[in-house]
Amino acid sequence: MSLHFAAVNAEGIVADLDLLPAAYRVLLKLRAHSEPGGRIEIDQTTIAKMLKLSRPAVNAAMRDLDLAQLVKKQRPGIYQINAMLAAYLTPEDAVAAVRAMPKHERLNSPDFVDRYNNAAAAYQDQLAVKRRERDNQKRRQVFKAVS
């Protein structure tokens, strides 16, 4: 086992987010199993088994982590942990990764928590619109069947 370094102690910032409880567990598990630099190859079924969570709970946790910009899905089964949370082989690698990040993606950006709250609210609004559309479609089908 080799020693890994992180650029910052970001746990305090992450704790300020109102993430789903499962999201915190998933994040910790991903960090523990990621490569230096934060890349991890893992599917949601494996995460669910590792944490003894349901697949829908893991899916919701991953969505929450994505909205918070803590973990990004690169493609199915490949994820990237935010550079400020990822572990690196050297302190220099950690600092270089953070310096390479756009400032607005950094966890210590002044509006970081607000951006997450806005993204989570926008997602909930999208779900509400989809529910209304589904309900309206069901009503129209019932109306057609009755008339």
N, C-alpha and C positions, 0 to 999 in steps of 0.2 A: 504494500500500500504506500503510495507516495503522498507527500504533503501537497495540498492545493491551496491556492490563494484566491481571495475575492478582492475586487477593487474597492469596495465600500462595505460597510455594515448597513445593509438596506432593510434589515428585518423591521426596524422601527417604522420605516415608511410603509412597508407592506402591511404592517399591523394597523395602520390608519385606514386601510381599505375595508369596506364592509363586504368581504368576499363570503361566498358560501363556505361553511365549515369544511366540506369535502375538498374545496379548492386549495385550502392551506395544506391539507394532507397530500394531495396530488403534487403540489409544488415541491414540497419537501422530498417526496419520493423521486420525482424527476431530477431534482438537484443531486440527490444521492447517487443516481445511476447515470448521470450525463457524462459526456466526454469533456476534457478540458476545453473551455470555450463555450460550453452550454448546449452543444448539439446532443440530441438523444434520439435513438431509433427504438420506438416502442409503440405498440398499438394500445387502444383503449381497453380492449379485453384483457390484456396482460396487466395493465394498471389496475383494473377492477379486481382481478384475482389477487394481486399483490396486497391491495388494501382492503380486500373483502367488502367491496362496494358493488352496487349494481352498475350495469353498463350505463343506464340513463343518468345515474348520479355522477359518474366519471365524465360523461358527455357535458353535463351542466357545469361541472367544475372546470373542464377545459375551456368551455365558452367563457366562463367568468375570468379565467386567467388570460384569455385572449383579449377580452374587453379591457382588462387592466394593463395590457401590454407587458405582461410578465412572461408569458409563453406564447410563441407564435407557431402555428402549424405551417410548415414549409411545404409538405405534401403528406398524403396519408402515411401515418406511421413514423414521420420525421418531424421533430419539433426543435425549436430553438429557444432556449431560456434567455431572457433579457441579459444583456452583457454585464449589467451591474449586479446581477444575482449569480451569474455563472462562476464556476471555479476555473482557475488557470494554473498552469505549471509553474509560472514565475510571477512575482509581483509586477515585473515590467510588462508581461503579457496582459495582465489585468488592467493596468493603467492605460496601455495602448488601446485596448478594446473599448474602454470607456471614452477615451479621447476621440476615437473614430465614430462614436455614436452621434447622430443628430441631437442637438441639445434638447429639443422638444420630446425626445423619447427617453430621456434620462429620468430616473426615479426621483431625483432631487429637484426636478423642474417645479417651480412654484405652483403650477396648476395641475400637478400630477393627479392628486386625489379628486379634484373637481372634474378633470377629463374622464376619469373612470366613472364617477357618478353620472356624468352626462351620457357616456356611452351605455351604461347599464340602463338608464332611464329611456334612452332612445330604443334600445333593444326591447324593453318591456312595452313600449308604445307600438313597435312593429308587431309584437305578438298579439297585442290587443286588436290591432287593425285586422290581422289575419283571422282572429277568432270571430270578429264581427262579420267579415266577409264569408266565412264558413257558415256562420249562423244564418246570414241572409240567404245564402245559397240553399240551405236546408229548408228555410221557410218558403222559398220560391218553388222548390220541389214538392213540398207538401201542398202548396196552393195549386200547383198544376195537377197533382193527383186528385185533389178534391173537386176541381172545376171540370 
